[in-house]
Structures are given as structure tokens and as C-alpha cells.
Amino acid sequence: MASEPRQQDPQYFDIPGQPLASALERYAVVTDQTVLFSDDLVALRRSSAVEGRYTAREALDLLLTGTSLRAERVGAGAKASFVLRPLLDDAAPTPAEALDRRYDGLVQHRIWKALCATAQTAPGGYRAVLRLEIDAAGRLSQPRLLTTTGSPRRDEAIVAALQGLQVEAAPPAGLQQPLTLVLLPRPAGQPSGCLTEGRSP
């Protein structure tokens, strides 16, 4: 995941129109930016093509053109991500919508904290696409990797770290699931974003 300053720098994009889930994965790779979305939300939607030099924000907005979705930035710095939402008017969000937004950030923070607990699973040195669900009690269930991180032991450790993980609150009613989270490696020399020092190996 990229730091805030990098997100403001234009970079070259060449992402053809395609199924939206595939386009978002490609976008995440190009920008080193985490994107969180539910499978149901992007199902049967296609992205617009994006070609040229744009900031990460501009490129994502262009990619979502015509999808009836918008991207909302959650968090700041190394833990920031984009969360996809249905396109709404400029009206203020309802209390339920505001709760959904806070909950997405809560889930991401809890997953990040769990993965940062050990050097083997700490984000920053590998790429992973995670799919998971959250039960009525706020526990992560059925976490799975859609692609390997390159290490079977790390794959197993990531799934074990997330299985049954307790989020601080139960999910809001109507939360679209499953959720998909893309984690990306950071460039050499950049910190992982884990704040915990002295992690166990």
C-alpha cells in the first residue's frame, strides 16, 4: 500500500475495459493501493478503460465510470485504502451508511493488526488476495486466499491468523459479503506499515 504523497503523483495506466473485479485487481497492482469491495457489489459490472497518466484517485474514478459505484478513501498513511460504495447523490449518508463505512475500516484495521503480529504474515513483503466473511458475532469465517503468496507455509499462517478472528463489533445489518481485500508488497526500503516492533518470527 502506498503512502499518501505517492497517491498524488501521476503515473501511467493502461487498464482495458474488463470485468470490474479483474480491473480493480490490476489497479491495485499498478498503484500499490489496497482496495476493499464485496463480490456482490462488483458482480456483472465492467470497468471503463483507463489509459494515460493520472493520479491513483483520478484513475480509480475513471475506472469506475459507468459502474454506478464510487470509491471512498478510508484511513490515512500506510493503512489507507479505497472502499467501493454504490453511487449516491450528494445527500448526507444515512446513519446506517455511516456505520457501514466505519465498519469497513474496523475490519481492515483488525486484519492488519492480526497479520502484523508475526514476521511471517506481516504485510509488505508479499501479494495476497483475501476473501472472507464475518458472522453475526463479528468473527471472521471462511478466510481464504484466492492466490498463493509464494510460500505455502505463509499461506497457511495467514489463513490460521484470520480464522475466527474477532472484530470489535458485529457487522451492520445488510453488510454485503463476502469481502475481498487486496494486499500488495511495498517497494524495497519502505516500511511495512506494521507498528508493532519485536514481532515473533
N, CA, C and O of each residue as an XYZ file, in Angstrom:
804
protein
N       0.829     -1.186      0.000
C       0.000      0.000      0.000
C       0.865      1.238      0.000
O       1.884      1.298      0.687
N       0.460      2.208     -0.762
C       1.300      3.375     -0.941
C       1.008      4.431      0.106
O      -0.090      4.477      0.661
N       1.978      5.271      0.374
C       1.795      6.375      1.296
C       1.004      7.468      0.600
O       0.871      7.454     -0.624
N       0.474      8.422      1.371
C      -0.361      9.470      0.802
C       0.342     10.292     -0.271
O      -0.265     10.552     -1.310
N       1.593     10.714     -0.075
C       2.227     11.519     -1.117
C       2.302     10.817     -2.461
O       2.095     11.440     -3.503
N       2.596      9.525     -2.442
C       2.718      8.813     -3.713
C       1.390      8.786     -4.461
O       1.366      8.799     -5.692
N       0.279      8.746     -3.714
C      -1.014      8.706     -4.369
C      -1.291      9.984     -5.148
O      -2.156      9.984     -6.023
N      -0.587     11.069     -4.861
C      -0.808     12.327     -5.558
C       0.050     12.442     -6.822
O      -0.161     13.357     -7.619
N       1.000     11.545     -7.019
C       1.894     11.616     -8.171
C       1.259     10.909     -9.369
O       0.864      9.749     -9.254
N       1.153     11.580    -10.511
C       0.619     10.911    -11.703
C       1.515      9.743    -12.121
O       2.737      9.811    -11.990
N       0.912      8.697    -12.615
C       1.645      7.564    -13.147
C       0.884      7.031    -14.345
O      -0.276      7.381    -14.565
N       1.548      6.178    -15.120
C       0.932      5.712    -16.360
C       0.050      4.495    -16.095
O       0.439      3.560    -15.396
N      -1.145      4.537    -16.672
C      -2.099      3.434    -16.562
C      -2.456      2.934    -17.949
O      -2.586      3.722    -18.886
N      -2.612      1.633    -18.077
C      -3.110      1.014    -19.302
C      -3.965     -0.178    -18.881
O      -3.519     -1.324    -18.927
N      -5.197      0.109    -18.470
C      -6.112     -0.918    -17.968
C      -7.313     -0.968    -18.904
O      -8.136     -0.053    -18.885
N      -7.436     -2.008    -19.720
C      -8.569     -2.095    -20.656
C      -9.881     -2.270    -19.899
O      -9.886     -2.670    -18.735
N     -11.003     -1.966    -20.573
C     -12.300     -2.292    -20.021
C     -12.429     -3.799    -19.867
O     -12.077     -4.545    -20.781
N     -12.926     -4.256    -18.731
C     -12.980     -5.686    -18.418
C     -13.886     -5.882    -17.205
O     -14.369     -4.903    -16.638
N     -14.127     -7.137    -16.794
C     -14.893     -7.342    -15.566
C     -14.298     -6.519    -14.421
O     -13.082     -6.489    -14.232
N     -15.159     -5.862    -13.671
C     -14.689     -4.886    -12.703
C     -13.743     -5.496    -11.667
O     -12.756     -4.861    -11.296
N     -14.021     -6.701    -11.198
C     -13.145     -7.316    -10.198
C     -11.724     -7.460    -10.730
O     -10.761     -7.209    -10.006
N     -11.588     -7.866    -12.004
C     -10.261     -8.016    -12.601
C      -9.582     -6.663    -12.761
O      -8.381     -6.536    -12.525
N     -10.349     -5.654    -13.162
C      -9.781     -4.318    -13.337
C      -9.298     -3.748    -12.002
O      -8.257     -3.093    -11.949
N     -10.044     -3.991    -10.932
C      -9.646     -3.488     -9.615
C      -8.378     -4.171     -9.129
O      -7.525     -3.541     -8.505
N      -8.258     -5.451     -9.416
C      -7.034     -6.153     -9.033
C      -5.835     -5.593     -9.787
O      -4.765     -5.405     -9.210
N      -6.017     -5.327    -11.084
C      -4.938     -4.736    -11.869
C      -4.595     -3.342    -11.354
O      -3.421     -2.987    -11.247
N      -5.602     -2.566    -11.040
C      -5.399     -1.225    -10.495
C      -4.593     -1.290     -9.193
O      -3.679     -0.491     -8.984
N      -4.935     -2.241     -8.324
C      -4.232     -2.370     -7.051
C      -2.757     -2.681     -7.256
O      -1.900     -2.176     -6.531
N      -2.467     -3.516     -8.249
C      -1.074     -3.859     -8.536
C      -0.314     -2.637     -9.042
O       0.813     -2.382     -8.617
N      -0.930     -1.884     -9.949
C      -0.259     -0.728    -10.547
C       0.011      0.361     -9.515
O       1.070      0.988     -9.532
N      -0.945      0.585     -8.618
C      -0.847      1.708     -7.684
C      -0.270      1.331     -6.330
O       0.044      2.212     -5.529
N      -0.121      0.019     -6.054
C       0.316     -0.410     -4.722
C      -0.675      0.102     -3.670
O      -0.288      0.581     -2.604
N      -1.962     -0.014     -4.003
C      -3.029      0.558     -3.186
C      -4.054     -0.520     -2.832
O      -4.516     -1.246     -3.712
N      -4.407     -0.628     -1.570
C      -5.397     -1.600     -1.144
C      -6.798     -1.148     -1.540
O      -7.151      0.020     -1.379
N      -7.596     -2.086     -2.061
C      -8.981     -1.817     -2.421
C      -9.852     -2.876     -1.754
O      -9.554     -4.068     -1.831
N     -10.922     -2.443     -1.101
C     -11.824     -3.345     -0.389
C     -13.197     -3.286     -1.035
O     -13.745     -2.200     -1.225
N     -13.765     -4.451     -1.380
C     -15.077     -4.475     -2.011
C     -15.714     -5.827     -1.776
O     -15.026     -6.807     -1.488
N     -17.023     -5.877     -1.900
C     -17.737     -7.143     -1.787
C     -17.932     -7.733     -3.180
O     -18.062     -7.000     -4.161
N     -17.950     -9.048     -3.258
C     -18.133     -9.710     -4.548
C     -19.471     -9.323     -5.176
O     -19.548     -9.076     -6.379
N     -20.525     -9.273     -4.357
C     -21.846     -8.954     -4.883
C     -21.877     -7.556     -5.494
O     -22.571     -7.316     -6.482
N     -21.122     -6.640     -4.901
C     -21.149     -5.257     -5.369
C     -20.565     -5.115     -6.778
O     -21.048     -4.301     -7.565
N     -19.538     -5.893     -7.101
C     -18.867     -5.741     -8.401
C     -19.323     -6.780     -9.418
O     -18.949     -6.701    -10.588
N     -20.119     -7.746     -8.993
C     -20.553     -8.810     -9.904
C     -21.312     -8.222    -11.093
O     -22.156     -7.340    -10.940
N     -20.989     -8.734    -12.273
C     -21.645     -8.372    -13.533
C     -21.383     -6.928    -13.965
O     -21.995     -6.452    -14.922
N     -20.488     -6.232    -13.279
C     -20.145     -4.871    -13.691
C     -18.827     -4.892    -14.461
O     -17.945     -5.704    -14.185
N     -18.712     -3.990    -15.423
C     -17.489     -3.859    -16.205
C     -16.885     -2.487    -15.978
O     -17.588     -1.493    -15.797
N     -15.565     -2.463    -15.994
C     -14.861     -1.197    -15.807
C     -14.790     -0.428    -17.115
O     -14.972     -0.989    -18.196
N     -14.524      0.859    -16.997
C     -14.147      1.660    -18.159
C     -12.641      1.544    -18.356
O     -11.898      1.305    -17.404
N     -12.201      1.713    -19.592
C     -10.762      1.662    -19.864
C     -10.083      2.898    -19.286
O     -10.658      3.987    -19.267
N      -8.853      2.714    -18.817
C      -8.055      3.825    -18.295
C      -6.689      3.755    -18.964
O      -5.948      2.790    -18.776
N      -6.362      4.771    -19.738
C      -5.059      4.819    -20.398
C      -4.532      6.251    -20.335
O      -5.221      7.196    -20.722
N      -3.308      6.397    -19.846
C      -2.697      7.712    -19.737
C      -2.128      7.937    -18.353
O      -2.109      7.025    -17.526
N      -1.668      9.144    -18.099
C      -1.054      9.483    -16.821
C      -2.087     10.153    -15.909
O      -2.668     11.185    -16.247
N      -2.292      9.539    -14.757
C      -3.261     10.040    -13.792
C      -2.747      9.773    -12.382
O      -1.870      8.934    -12.176
N      -3.302     10.494    -11.421
C      -3.070     10.119    -10.027
C      -3.889      8.868     -9.751
O      -4.777      8.516    -10.527
N      -3.588      8.197     -8.644
C      -4.319      6.984     -8.293
C      -5.806      7.272     -8.130
O      -6.647      6.472     -8.542
N      -6.127      8.401     -7.536
C      -7.525      8.758     -7.335
C      -8.234      8.999     -8.664
O      -9.340      8.507     -8.884
N      -7.592      9.756     -9.544
C      -8.188     10.043    -10.847
C      -8.416      8.760    -11.647
O      -9.464      8.580    -12.267
N      -7.422      7.877    -11.624
C      -7.523      6.634    -12.388
C      -8.662      5.762    -11.870
O      -9.389      5.152    -12.654
N      -8.815      5.705    -10.553
C      -9.883      4.883     -9.990
C     -11.251      5.459    -10.342
O     -12.175      4.714    -10.669
N     -11.380      6.760    -10.277
C     -12.652      7.388    -10.654
C     -12.990      7.100    -12.116
O     -14.142      6.820    -12.448
N     -11.982      7.169    -12.984
C     -12.212      6.869    -14.398
C     -12.585      5.402    -14.589
O     -13.488      5.082    -15.362
N     -11.895      4.519    -13.890
C     -12.159      3.091    -13.998
C     -13.604      2.773    -13.614
O     -14.220      1.875    -14.188
N     -14.143      3.516    -12.636
C     -15.498      3.251    -12.128
C     -16.583      3.965    -12.925
O     -17.768      3.808    -12.631
N     -16.193      4.750    -13.934
C     -17.179      5.474    -14.736
C     -18.183      4.504    -15.360
O     -17.802      3.534    -16.016
N     -19.452      4.778    -15.147
C     -20.497      3.937    -15.723
C     -20.855      2.718    -14.909
O     -21.727      1.951    -15.319
N     -20.216      2.506    -13.771
C     -20.499      1.320    -12.948
C     -21.534      1.582    -11.866
O     -21.991      0.649    -11.206
N     -21.907      2.844    -11.679
C     -22.808      3.234    -10.573
C     -22.169      3.006     -9.208
O     -22.859      2.855     -8.200
N     -20.826      2.984     -9.197
C     -20.099      2.838     -7.940
C     -19.145      4.016     -7.785
O     -18.789      4.672     -8.764
N     -18.743      4.273     -6.567
C     -17.760      5.304     -6.272
C     -16.769      4.747     -5.265
O     -17.053      3.767     -4.577
N     -15.610      5.375     -5.181
C     -14.560      4.932     -4.258
C     -14.448      5.934     -3.116
O     -14.409      7.145     -3.334
N     -14.399      5.414     -1.912
C     -14.253      6.253     -0.725
C     -12.958      5.885     -0.022
O     -12.695      4.711      0.233
N     -12.154      6.888      0.288
C     -10.881      6.639      0.967
C     -11.120      6.471      2.460
O     -11.812      7.275      3.084
N     -10.542      5.422      3.021
C     -10.686      5.119      4.445
C      -9.307      5.050      5.063
O      -8.418      4.389      4.525
N      -9.115      5.726      6.191
C      -7.827      5.699      6.877
C      -6.853      6.672      6.253
O      -7.200      7.457      5.370
N      -5.620      6.600      6.736
C      -4.574      7.512      6.260
C      -3.228      6.809      6.305
O      -3.048      5.828      7.028
N      -2.287      7.322      5.524
C      -0.929      6.783      5.531
C      -0.890      5.350      5.054
O      -1.596      4.981      4.116
N      -0.052      4.526      5.708
C       0.173      3.149      5.260
C      -1.069      2.285      5.364
O      -1.171      1.277      4.666
N      -2.029      2.657      6.228
C      -3.212      1.840      6.423
C      -4.395      2.323      5.591
O      -5.493      1.783      5.720
N      -4.197      3.316      4.751
C      -5.295      3.854      3.949
C      -5.691      2.866      2.861
O      -4.867      2.091      2.374
N      -6.963      2.908      2.490
C      -7.448      2.059      1.414
C      -8.641      2.740      0.757
O      -9.185      3.714      1.278
N      -9.035      2.211     -0.392
C     -10.261      2.649     -1.034
C     -11.327      1.585     -0.809
O     -11.069      0.393     -0.977
N     -12.516      2.019     -0.431
C     -13.672      1.136     -0.263
C     -14.707      1.532     -1.297
O     -15.009      2.715     -1.455
N     -15.256      0.549     -2.004
C     -16.251      0.836     -3.027
C     -17.640      0.935     -2.419
O     -18.010      0.153     -1.543
N     -18.408      1.922     -2.905
C     -19.767      2.162     -2.439
C     -20.679      2.365     -3.641
O     -20.215      2.786     -4.700
N     -21.978      2.071     -3.494
C     -22.925      2.455     -4.547
C     -22.906      3.962     -4.734
O     -22.754      4.715     -3.772
N     -23.059      4.391     -5.962
C     -23.065      5.811     -6.263
C     -24.327      6.446     -5.704
O     -25.444      6.023     -6.006
N     -24.125      7.475     -4.880
C     -25.248      8.150     -4.240
C     -25.272      9.604     -4.656
O     -24.296     10.116     -5.204
N     -26.376     10.264     -4.400
C     -26.441     11.697     -4.592
C     -25.571     12.374     -3.545
O     -24.976     11.705     -2.700
N     -25.496     13.674     -3.596
C     -24.653     14.413     -2.664
C     -25.262     14.524     -1.279
O     -24.707     15.192     -0.407
N     -26.403     13.873     -1.067
C     -27.038     13.936      0.246
C     -26.150     13.300      1.294
O     -25.355     12.407      1.000
N     -26.296     13.770      2.520
C     -25.505     13.217      3.624
C     -25.851     11.750      3.807
O     -27.004     11.366      3.608
N     -24.876     10.913      4.183
C     -25.153      9.490      4.376
C     -26.112      9.268      5.529
O     -26.124     10.017      6.505
N     -26.915      8.226      5.398
C     -27.803      7.856      6.490
C     -26.971      7.270      7.625
O     -25.818      6.898      7.406
N     -27.529      7.179      8.834
C     -26.786      6.559      9.937
C     -26.310      5.150      9.609
O     -25.216      4.753     10.011
N     -27.137      4.383      8.871
C     -26.739      3.014      8.515
C     -25.545      3.025      7.574
O     -24.627      2.219      7.724
N     -25.554      3.945      6.590
C     -24.435      4.038      5.656
C     -23.158      4.462      6.367
O     -22.079      3.942      6.082
N     -23.283      5.402      7.286
C     -22.119      5.846      8.043
C     -21.549      4.706      8.872
O     -20.333      4.582      9.012
N     -22.436      3.864      9.428
C     -21.984      2.728     10.217
C     -21.242      1.727      9.342
O     -20.223      1.176      9.757
N     -21.749      1.486      8.124
C     -21.076      0.574      7.200
C     -19.657      1.054      6.904
O     -18.729      0.246      6.861
N     -19.482      2.347      6.704
C     -18.172      2.900      6.378
C     -17.205      2.717      7.538
O     -16.055      2.328      7.338
N     -17.667      2.995      8.734
C     -16.814      2.807      9.909
C     -16.464      1.335     10.071
O     -15.348      0.998     10.466
N     -17.415      0.460      9.767
C     -17.169     -0.969      9.969
C     -16.125     -1.503      9.003
O     -15.303     -2.334      9.389
N     -16.138     -1.048      7.763
C     -15.110     -1.458      6.799
C     -13.719     -1.122      7.326
O     -12.807     -1.946      7.260
N     -13.563      0.089      7.846
C     -12.281      0.490      8.405
C     -11.907     -0.343      9.614
O     -10.734     -0.658      9.816
N     -12.901     -0.703     10.424
C     -12.662     -1.519     11.608
C     -12.164     -2.907     11.223
O     -11.235     -3.429     11.839
N     -12.785     -3.506     10.201
C     -12.381     -4.837      9.741
C     -10.960     -4.794      9.195
O     -10.145     -5.660      9.515
N     -10.658     -3.795      8.374
C      -9.317     -3.706      7.810
C      -8.269     -3.542      8.905
O      -7.218     -4.181      8.873
N      -8.569     -2.671      9.879
C      -7.623     -2.449     10.977
C      -7.387     -3.733     11.763
O      -6.254     -4.023     12.147
N      -8.451     -4.510     12.008
C      -8.311     -5.753     12.793
C      -7.496     -6.791     12.021
O      -6.664     -7.485     12.606
N      -7.729     -6.900     10.710
C      -6.962     -7.850      9.899
C      -5.499     -7.436      9.868
O      -4.606     -8.269     10.026
N      -5.256     -6.146      9.663
C      -3.893     -5.637      9.601
C      -3.147     -5.946     10.901
O      -2.002     -6.397     10.874
N      -3.801     -5.703     12.034
C      -3.187     -5.940     13.336
C      -2.850     -7.417     13.512
O      -1.784     -7.757     14.025
N      -3.759     -8.293     13.086
C      -3.525     -9.734     13.226
C      -2.359    -10.189     12.356
O      -1.539    -10.993     12.798
N      -2.273     -9.690     11.133
C      -1.190    -10.095     10.244
C       0.150     -9.512     10.687
O       1.200    -10.105     10.438
N       0.116     -8.364     11.338
C       1.351     -7.743     11.816
C       1.914     -8.437     13.056
O       3.022     -8.122     13.490
N       1.168     -9.370     13.624
C       1.585     -9.995     14.877
C       2.834    -10.852     14.729
O       3.560    -11.045     15.704
N       3.105    -11.375     13.522
C       4.306    -12.180     13.311
C       5.007    -11.717     12.042
O       4.372    -11.192     11.127
N       6.306    -11.914     11.995
C       7.091    -11.530     10.817
C       6.673    -12.337      9.592
O       6.748    -11.841      8.468
N       6.232    -13.578      9.803
C       5.873    -14.434      8.673
C       4.659    -13.900      7.913
O       4.601    -14.006      6.688
N       3.690    -13.325      8.631
C       2.464    -12.865      7.991
C       2.401    -11.350      7.831
O       1.457    -10.843      7.224
N       3.370    -10.619      8.354
C       3.332     -9.154      8.287
C       3.237     -8.677      6.844
O       4.054     -9.084      6.018
N       2.265     -7.828      6.515
C       2.138     -7.330      5.134
C       3.362     -6.509      4.723
O       4.092     -5.971      5.554
N       3.548     -6.438      3.424
C       4.635     -5.622      2.896
C       5.602     -6.398      2.027
O       6.216     -5.834      1.121
N       5.747     -7.704      2.297
C       6.700     -8.496      1.542
C       6.063     -9.486      0.591
O       6.758    -10.311     -0.001
N       4.754     -9.416      0.437
C       4.075    -10.381     -0.428
C       2.784     -9.762     -0.965
O       2.303     -8.739     -0.478
N       2.249    -10.425     -1.984
C       0.968    -10.027     -2.563
C      -0.060    -11.088     -2.204
O       0.220    -12.285     -2.279
N      -1.262    -10.643     -1.810
C      -2.307    -11.591     -1.448
C      -3.670    -11.010     -1.787
O      -3.898     -9.808     -1.652
N      -4.572    -11.877     -2.229
C      -5.965    -11.502     -2.431
C      -6.773    -12.366     -1.473
O      -6.852    -13.584     -1.638
N      -7.375    -11.728     -0.468
C      -8.101    -12.429      0.584
C      -9.604    -12.307      0.370
O     -10.102    -11.249     -0.015
N     -10.306    -13.377      0.618
C     -11.772    -13.339      0.617
C     -12.250    -13.884      1.962
O     -11.748    -14.904      2.433
N     -13.202    -13.219      2.567
C     -13.634    -13.610      3.904
C     -15.061    -13.181      4.151
O     -15.619    -12.344      3.441
N     -15.637    -13.781      5.184
C     -16.975    -13.422      5.637
C     -16.918    -13.144      7.130
O     -15.983    -13.561      7.813
N     -17.914    -12.442      7.627
C     -17.982    -12.095      9.045
C     -19.327    -12.566      9.568
O     -20.367    -12.189      9.027
N     -19.322    -13.395     10.623
C     -20.589    -13.925     11.128
C     -21.294    -12.897     12.013
O     -20.786    -11.799     12.240
N     -22.469    -13.276     12.505
C     -23.307    -12.342     13.259
C     -22.653    -11.897     14.562
O     -23.016    -10.862     15.120
N     -21.685    -12.682     15.049
C     -20.997    -12.328     16.294
C     -19.764    -11.469     16.044
O     -19.089    -11.068     16.993
N     -19.458    -11.180     14.770
C     -18.289    -10.362     14.472
C     -17.012    -11.151     14.325
O     -15.925    -10.582     14.434
N     -17.108    -12.454     14.080
C     -15.924    -13.289     13.887
C     -15.711    -13.540     12.398
O     -16.663    -13.763     11.651
N     -14.433    -13.499     11.975
C     -14.107    -13.819     10.593
C     -14.282    -15.312     10.368
O     -13.817    -16.133     11.159
N     -14.950    -15.647      9.291
C     -15.157    -17.054      8.961
C     -14.812    -17.293      7.506
O     -14.941    -16.404      6.665
N     -14.374    -18.499      7.226
C     -14.032    -18.926      5.871
C     -13.033    -18.011      5.175
O     -13.202    -17.714      3.993
N     -11.983    -17.549      5.886
C     -10.974    -16.758      5.160
C     -10.232    -17.657      4.179
O      -9.908    -18.800      4.500
N      -9.969    -17.148      3.004
C      -9.248    -17.955      2.018
C      -8.455    -17.041      1.098
O      -8.828    -15.897      0.836
N      -7.372    -17.579      0.630
C      -6.521    -16.873     -0.318
C      -6.919    -17.282     -1.724
O      -6.991    -18.471     -2.035
N      -7.176    -16.296     -2.575
C      -7.536    -16.599     -3.961
C      -6.303    -16.907     -4.795
O      -6.397    -17.574     -5.826
N      -5.138    -16.420     -4.348
C      -3.869    -16.733     -4.995
C      -2.823    -16.957     -3.912
O      -2.930    -16.400     -2.819
N      -1.823    -17.759     -4.204
C      -0.777    -18.009     -3.225
C       0.124    -16.790     -3.068
O       0.297    -16.013     -4.007
N       0.693    -16.628     -1.887
C       1.659    -15.554     -1.652
C       3.048    -15.941     -2.131
O       3.967    -15.123     -2.115
N       3.200    -17.200     -2.561
C       4.504    -17.700     -2.978
C       5.141    -18.608     -1.961
O       6.174    -19.224     -2.225
N       4.517    -18.697     -0.776
C       5.034    -19.556      0.287
C       3.866    -20.326      0.894
O       3.008    -19.718      1.535
N       3.805    -21.662      0.709
C       2.714    -22.445      1.301
C       2.621    -22.280      2.815
O       1.520    -22.239      3.366
N       3.773    -22.184      3.496
C       3.749    -22.009      4.948
C       3.128    -20.672      5.330
O       2.355    -20.587      6.284
N       3.469    -19.633      4.583
C       2.884    -18.323      4.869
C       1.389    -18.323      4.549
O       0.594    -17.744      5.289
N       1.006    -18.975      3.440
C      -0.414    -19.077      3.107
C      -1.188    -19.682      4.272
O      -2.226    -19.158      4.676
N      -0.679    -20.786      4.809
C      -1.348    -21.458      5.926
C      -1.385    -20.558      7.156
O      -2.387    -20.514      7.869
N      -0.294    -19.841      7.402
C      -0.215    -18.975      8.576
C      -1.201    -17.818      8.473
O      -1.805    -17.431      9.474
N      -1.372    -17.263      7.279
C      -2.320    -16.156      7.089
C      -3.742    -16.628      7.360
O      -4.484    -15.974      8.093
N      -4.124    -17.754      6.777
C      -5.473    -18.277      6.987
C      -5.700    -18.594      8.461
O      -6.763    -18.295      9.006
N      -4.697    -19.205      9.111
C      -4.831    -19.541     10.530
C      -4.967    -18.287     11.390
O      -5.711    -18.279     12.370
N      -4.241    -17.224     11.019
C      -4.292    -15.987     11.801
C      -5.653    -15.305     11.695
O      -6.070    -14.602     12.616
N      -6.338    -15.510     10.587
C      -7.611    -14.820     10.372
C      -8.836    -15.650     10.728
O      -9.897    -15.096     11.013
N      -8.700    -16.972     10.715
C      -9.846    -17.828     11.028
C     -10.339    -17.564     12.449
O      -9.590    -17.714     13.414
N     -11.595    -17.175     12.564
C     -12.181    -16.927     13.875
C     -11.767    -15.622     14.516
O     -12.099    -15.373     15.675
N     -11.053    -14.785     13.793
C     -10.595    -13.512     14.341
C     -11.797    -12.667     14.754
O     -12.752    -12.513     13.993
N     -11.738    -12.133     15.949
C     -12.858    -11.365     16.483
C     -12.716     -9.890     16.154
O     -11.737     -9.249     16.537
N     -13.694     -9.358     15.445
C     -13.772     -7.919     15.210
C     -14.473     -7.301     16.413
O     -15.284     -7.952     17.071
N     -14.157     -6.044     16.696
C     -14.660     -5.420     17.915
C     -16.162     -5.231     17.932
O     -16.723     -4.935     18.987
N     -16.834     -5.391     16.806
C     -18.283     -5.210     16.756
C     -18.881     -6.162     15.733
O     -18.206     -6.598     14.801
N     -20.156     -6.478     15.920
C     -20.864     -7.309     14.952
C     -21.100     -6.510     13.674
O     -21.170     -5.282     13.727
N     -21.224     -7.177     12.531
C     -21.418     -6.451     11.267
C     -22.779     -5.783     11.217
O     -23.741     -6.292     11.792
N     -22.872     -4.638     10.531
C     -24.178     -3.984     10.368
C     -25.125     -4.868      9.578
O     -24.692     -5.679      8.759
N     -26.394     -4.712      9.819
C     -27.391     -5.473      9.066
C     -27.273     -5.126      7.587
O     -27.169     -3.956      7.219
N     -27.291     -6.148      6.751
C     -27.248     -5.918      5.319
C     -25.859     -5.750      4.742
O     -25.726     -5.418      3.565
N     -24.811     -5.970      5.538
C     -23.451     -5.856      5.014
C     -23.265     -6.852      3.873
O     -23.528     -8.043      4.033
N     -22.810     -6.359      2.720
C     -22.629     -7.231      1.564
C     -21.390     -8.091      1.748
O     -20.300     -7.576      2.001
N     -21.558     -9.396      1.621
C     -20.469    -10.342      1.817
C     -20.506    -11.377      0.700
O     -21.541    -11.548      0.057
N     -19.359    -12.092      0.451
C     -18.073    -11.946      1.148
C     -17.345    -10.675      0.775
O     -17.684    -10.014     -0.206
N     -16.326    -10.335      1.578
C     -15.478     -9.190      1.321
C     -14.181     -9.659      0.677
O     -13.707    -10.762      0.949
N     -13.617     -8.824     -0.169
C     -12.334     -9.118     -0.803
C     -11.351     -8.016     -0.454
O     -11.668     -6.832     -0.569
N     -10.163     -8.404     -0.030
C      -9.125     -7.443      0.347
C      -7.848     -7.786     -0.408
O      -7.405     -8.934     -0.384
N      -7.255     -6.803     -1.076
C      -6.011     -6.998     -1.817
C      -4.869     -6.395     -1.016
O      -4.897     -5.208     -0.691
N      -3.863     -7.205     -0.694
C      -2.653     -6.743     -0.012
C      -1.492     -6.830     -0.981
O      -1.335     -7.825     -1.689
N      -0.682     -5.790     -1.011
C       0.386     -5.722     -2.001
C       1.737     -5.518     -1.346
O       1.821     -4.936     -0.264
N       2.806     -5.995     -1.995
C       4.154     -5.765     -1.459
C       4.534     -4.303     -1.569
O       4.059     -3.594     -2.457
N       5.386     -3.855     -0.672
C       5.868     -2.482     -0.700
C       7.249     -2.447     -1.334
O       7.989     -3.427     -1.240
N       7.614     -1.349     -1.976
C       8.943     -1.250     -2.586
C      10.046     -1.441     -1.563
O       9.864     -1.142     -0.383
N      11.186     -1.939     -2.011
C      12.320     -2.166     -1.122
C      12.685     -0.882     -0.390
O      12.763      0.194     -0.984
N      12.904     -1.019      0.897
C      13.299      0.129      1.698
C      12.147      0.844      2.361
O      12.360      1.645      3.272
N      10.904      0.568      1.915
C       9.760      1.196      2.554
C       9.260      0.321      3.692
O       9.237     -0.902      3.552
N       8.858      0.912      4.823
C       8.361      0.125      5.948
C       7.051     -0.556      5.596
O       6.329     -0.108      4.705
N       6.746     -1.640      6.297
C       5.541     -2.410      6.007
C       4.281     -1.727      6.466
O       3.195     -2.053      5.985
N       4.392     -0.785      7.385
C       3.222     -0.174      7.945
C       2.802     -0.813      9.258
O       1.900     -0.307      9.927
N       3.437     -1.915      9.639
C       3.177     -2.519     10.952
C       3.880     -1.692     12.013
O       5.068     -1.388     11.899
N       3.141     -1.337     13.033
C       3.700     -0.500     14.073
C       4.339     -1.305     15.204
O       5.129     -0.782     15.990
N       3.976     -2.601     15.267
C       4.479     -3.430     16.356
C       5.936     -3.788     16.126
O       6.291     -4.318     15.073
N       6.766     -3.505     17.092
C       8.170     -3.878     16.999
C       8.403     -5.192     17.728
O       7.644     -5.580     18.616
N       9.480     -5.867     17.324
C       9.872     -7.086     18.024
C       8.886     -8.223     17.820
O       8.649     -8.996     18.747
N       8.287     -8.351     16.596
C       7.369     -9.428     16.326
C       8.094    -10.763     16.402
O       9.289    -10.858     16.122
N       7.357    -11.773     16.780
C       7.930    -13.121     16.788
C       8.046    -13.617     15.378
O       7.234    -13.229     14.538
N       9.019    -14.461     15.065
C       9.179    -14.939     13.675
C       8.084    -15.906     13.301
O       8.060    -16.406     12.176
